Amino acid sequence: MNSELKKTIKLEKSWLKELGPEFELSYMQELKLFLQREKRRGKKILPEGEDMFKALNLTPLDKVKVVILGQDPYHGAGQAHGLCFSVPEGVRIPPSLQNIFKELQSDLGLSIPSNGCLESWAEQGVLLLNSILSVEKGLANSHSSKGWELFTDSVISMVNEKKSIVFMLWGGYAAQKGKSIDSTRHLVLKSVHPSPLSAHRGFFGNRHFSKCNQFLESKSIRPIDWKVYKSVNT
């Protein structure tokens, strides 16, 4: 990877070491040009540039314990901040995240949080990865098939090479995205999506959070504290 390109990519060092060559491939060059072109046209791209790689920056490759796969960022104002299903503090909790919190309450007895920021999960090793890392404001799935899927396939492939990871695949899209995961080494938990349209058909009651921690403990890995904490800066 050339040194000039390395200076321009704001990516956590363990990920940059492995993913750096991806940025020199034609698909990533084309994705960069697409994003630049959209911005010149006055399109509002979410999340803000510094948050686009937040999932990787908060959860270094060597710290990953759990992967939760999403599709693309929230497209509403103020919602997207680089972590799948998560919203910044002070932003109304979206319906799918509300259902995730309901399952946490049922599974682990945790109180329903008033805050939808999942950074405390990410900092413990939960990679909150969307398949697509950007979106046009107000237009869901607008950046699909632009190259992000190839990039995040590489991310998943690198995590797949590790030992004893828990993958949570919620919904058909996530299941398809994770089809190459080695289930002989990892715990792969699948259910329907937590969306209000499907949660009652198998997301509620899946007990993925307790199953995750049981697996981690069986491998002598510290389990995840699934409580949602407020920032110390608020």
C-alpha positions as CSV (number, residue, x, y, z in Angstrom):
1,M,0.0,0.0,0.0
2,N,1.5,3.3,-1.0
3,S,2.4,5.7,1.8
4,E,0.4,8.7,0.5
5,L,-2.8,6.7,0.4
6,K,-2.2,5.3,3.8
7,K,-2.0,8.9,5.2
8,T,-5.4,9.8,3.8
9,I,-7.3,6.8,5.2
10,K,-8.5,7.3,8.8
11,L,-8.8,3.7,9.8
12,E,-7.7,1.9,13.0
13,K,-4.3,0.4,12.5
14,S,-5.1,-3.3,12.7
15,W,-7.8,-2.9,10.1
16,L,-5.7,-0.7,7.9
17,K,-2.9,-3.2,7.9
18,E,-5.2,-5.9,6.5
19,L,-7.7,-3.7,4.4
20,G,-5.2,-1.1,3.1
21,P,-4.7,-3.0,-0.2
22,E,-8.5,-2.9,-0.8
23,F,-8.4,0.9,-1.2
24,E,-6.1,0.5,-4.2
25,L,-8.4,-1.8,-6.0
26,S,-10.6,-0.5,-8.9
27,Y,-13.9,-1.0,-7.1
28,M,-12.9,1.1,-4.2
29,Q,-11.5,3.8,-6.5
30,E,-14.8,3.8,-8.4
31,L,-16.7,4.0,-5.0
32,K,-14.6,7.0,-4.0
33,L,-15.4,8.8,-7.3
34,F,-19.1,8.0,-6.9
35,L,-19.2,9.5,-3.4
36,Q,-17.3,12.6,-4.5
37,R,-19.6,13.0,-7.5
38,E,-22.7,12.7,-5.3
39,K,-21.4,15.4,-2.9
40,R,-20.6,17.7,-5.8
41,R,-24.2,17.3,-6.9
42,G,-25.3,18.5,-3.5
43,K,-26.4,15.2,-2.2
44,K,-26.3,14.7,1.6
45,I,-24.3,11.6,2.3
46,L,-24.8,9.8,5.6
47,P,-23.1,9.2,8.0
48,E,-20.7,12.1,8.1
49,G,-17.3,11.2,6.6
50,E,-15.5,10.8,10.0
51,D,-18.1,8.2,11.1
52,M,-18.2,6.1,7.9
53,F,-15.7,3.6,9.3
54,K,-16.7,4.0,12.9
55,A,-17.6,0.3,13.3
56,L,-14.0,-0.6,12.4
57,N,-12.4,2.2,14.3
58,L,-14.2,1.4,17.6
59,T,-13.6,-2.4,17.3
60,P,-10.1,-3.3,16.2
61,L,-9.7,-6.6,14.3
62,D,-7.8,-8.3,17.1
63,K,-10.6,-7.3,19.6
64,V,-13.6,-8.7,17.7
65,K,-15.7,-11.2,19.7
66,V,-19.1,-10.7,18.1
67,V,-20.3,-9.5,14.7
68,I,-23.8,-8.1,14.2
69,L,-24.6,-7.5,10.5
70,G,-26.9,-4.8,9.2
71,Q,-27.7,-3.7,5.7
72,D,-27.2,0.0,5.2
73,P,-27.2,3.1,7.4
74,Y,-30.3,4.8,8.7
75,H,-31.2,7.5,6.2
76,G,-33.1,9.9,8.5
77,A,-31.5,13.2,9.7
78,G,-29.2,12.7,12.7
79,Q,-29.6,8.9,12.9
80,A,-26.6,7.3,11.1
81,H,-23.2,7.4,12.9
82,G,-21.4,4.3,11.5
83,L,-22.7,1.5,13.7
84,C,-25.5,-0.8,12.5
85,F,-28.8,-0.5,14.5
86,S,-27.3,2.2,16.7
87,V,-28.2,5.9,16.8
88,P,-26.4,8.8,18.6
89,E,-27.5,9.8,22.1
90,G,-30.5,12.0,22.1
91,V,-31.9,10.6,18.8
92,R,-35.2,8.7,19.0
93,I,-34.7,5.0,19.1
94,P,-35.8,3.3,15.8
95,P,-38.4,0.5,15.9
96,S,-35.9,-2.3,15.1
97,L,-33.6,-1.2,17.9
98,Q,-36.6,-1.0,20.3
99,N,-37.3,-4.6,19.4
100,I,-33.6,-5.5,20.1
101,F,-33.9,-3.9,23.5
102,K,-37.2,-5.8,24.2
103,E,-35.4,-9.1,23.4
104,L,-32.5,-8.1,25.7
105,Q,-35.1,-7.5,28.5
106,S,-36.7,-10.9,27.9
107,D,-33.5,-12.8,27.5
108,L,-31.2,-11.2,30.1
109,G,-33.7,-9.2,32.3
110,L,-32.1,-5.8,31.3
111,S,-34.1,-2.6,31.6
112,I,-35.1,-1.0,28.4
113,P,-32.6,1.8,27.7
114,S,-33.6,5.4,27.0
115,N,-30.5,5.8,24.8
116,G,-29.9,4.0,21.5
117,C,-26.1,4.5,21.2
118,L,-24.4,1.1,21.1
119,E,-20.8,2.4,21.3
120,S,-20.4,0.6,24.6
121,W,-21.0,-2.7,22.8
122,A,-18.5,-1.8,20.0
123,E,-15.8,-0.9,22.6
124,Q,-16.2,-4.4,24.1
125,G,-15.6,-6.2,20.8
126,V,-19.0,-6.2,19.1
127,L,-18.4,-5.3,15.5
128,L,-21.6,-3.5,14.4
129,L,-21.1,-3.8,10.7
130,N,-23.4,-2.6,8.0
131,S,-22.9,-4.2,4.6
132,I,-23.1,-0.8,3.0
133,L,-21.4,2.0,4.8
134,S,-23.1,5.1,3.3
135,V,-26.5,6.2,2.1
136,E,-28.1,9.3,0.6
137,K,-30.2,11.2,3.1
138,G,-33.9,10.2,2.8
139,L,-33.2,7.4,0.3
140,A,-32.8,3.9,1.8
141,N,-30.4,1.5,0.0
142,S,-29.3,4.3,-2.4
143,H,-25.7,3.2,-2.3
144,S,-26.1,-0.5,-2.8
145,S,-24.1,-2.1,-5.5
146,K,-21.5,0.7,-5.6
147,G,-18.7,-1.3,-4.0
148,W,-19.3,-1.3,-0.3
149,E,-20.6,-4.9,-0.3
150,L,-17.2,-6.1,-1.7
151,F,-15.4,-4.2,1.0
152,T,-17.4,-5.6,3.8
153,D,-17.2,-9.1,2.4
154,S,-13.4,-8.6,2.9
155,V,-14.0,-7.5,6.5
156,I,-16.1,-10.6,7.2
157,S,-13.5,-12.8,5.5
158,M,-10.8,-11.5,7.8
159,V,-12.9,-12.0,10.9
160,N,-13.8,-15.5,9.7
161,E,-10.1,-16.4,9.9
162,K,-10.1,-15.7,13.6
163,K,-11.2,-18.3,16.3
164,S,-14.4,-18.5,18.2
165,I,-16.4,-15.5,17.0
166,V,-20.2,-15.1,17.4
167,F,-22.0,-14.0,14.3
168,M,-25.6,-12.7,14.7
169,L,-27.4,-12.8,11.4
170,W,-30.8,-11.2,11.6
171,G,-33.0,-11.5,8.4
172,G,-32.5,-12.9,5.0
173,Y,-30.0,-10.2,3.8
174,A,-27.7,-10.8,6.7
175,A,-27.9,-14.6,6.3
176,Q,-27.0,-14.3,2.7
177,K,-24.1,-11.9,3.5
178,G,-22.8,-14.4,6.1
179,K,-23.1,-17.6,4.0
180,S,-19.3,-18.1,3.8
181,I,-18.8,-18.0,7.6
182,D,-17.2,-21.2,9.0
183,S,-19.9,-22.5,11.4
184,T,-17.5,-25.3,12.5
185,R,-15.3,-22.8,14.3
186,H,-17.8,-20.0,15.0
187,L,-21.2,-19.7,16.6
188,V,-23.6,-18.5,13.8
189,L,-26.9,-17.3,15.3
190,K,-29.7,-16.7,12.7
191,S,-33.3,-15.4,13.1
192,V,-35.7,-13.1,11.3
193,H,-35.0,-9.4,11.4
194,P,-36.0,-7.3,14.4
195,S,-38.1,-5.1,12.2
196,P,-41.7,-4.6,13.4
197,L,-42.7,-6.5,10.2
198,S,-41.0,-9.7,11.3
199,A,-39.9,-9.6,14.9
200,H,-42.9,-11.6,16.1
201,R,-42.0,-14.4,13.7
202,G,-38.9,-15.5,15.5
203,F,-36.7,-12.6,16.6
204,F,-38.5,-12.3,19.9
205,G,-37.5,-15.3,22.0
206,N,-34.3,-16.1,20.0
207,R,-32.2,-15.6,23.1
208,H,-29.2,-14.7,21.0
209,F,-27.6,-12.5,23.6
210,S,-27.5,-15.2,26.3
211,K,-26.4,-17.8,23.7
212,C,-23.6,-15.5,22.7
213,N,-22.3,-15.1,26.2
214,Q,-22.6,-18.8,26.9
215,F,-20.4,-19.5,23.9
216,L,-17.8,-16.9,24.8
217,E,-17.6,-18.2,28.3
218,S,-17.2,-21.7,27.0
219,K,-14.1,-20.5,25.1
220,S,-12.8,-18.6,28.2
221,I,-13.6,-15.3,26.5
222,R,-15.0,-12.5,28.6
223,P,-18.7,-12.1,27.8
224,I,-20.3,-9.0,26.6
225,D,-22.0,-6.6,29.0
226,W,-25.2,-5.9,26.9
227,K,-26.3,-2.9,29.0
228,V,-26.4,0.4,27.1
229,Y,-24.5,3.1,28.9
230,K,-24.7,6.8,28.5
231,S,-21.6,8.6,27.5
232,V,-19.4,9.9,30.3
233,N,-19.4,13.2,28.5
234,T,-23.2,13.8,28.8
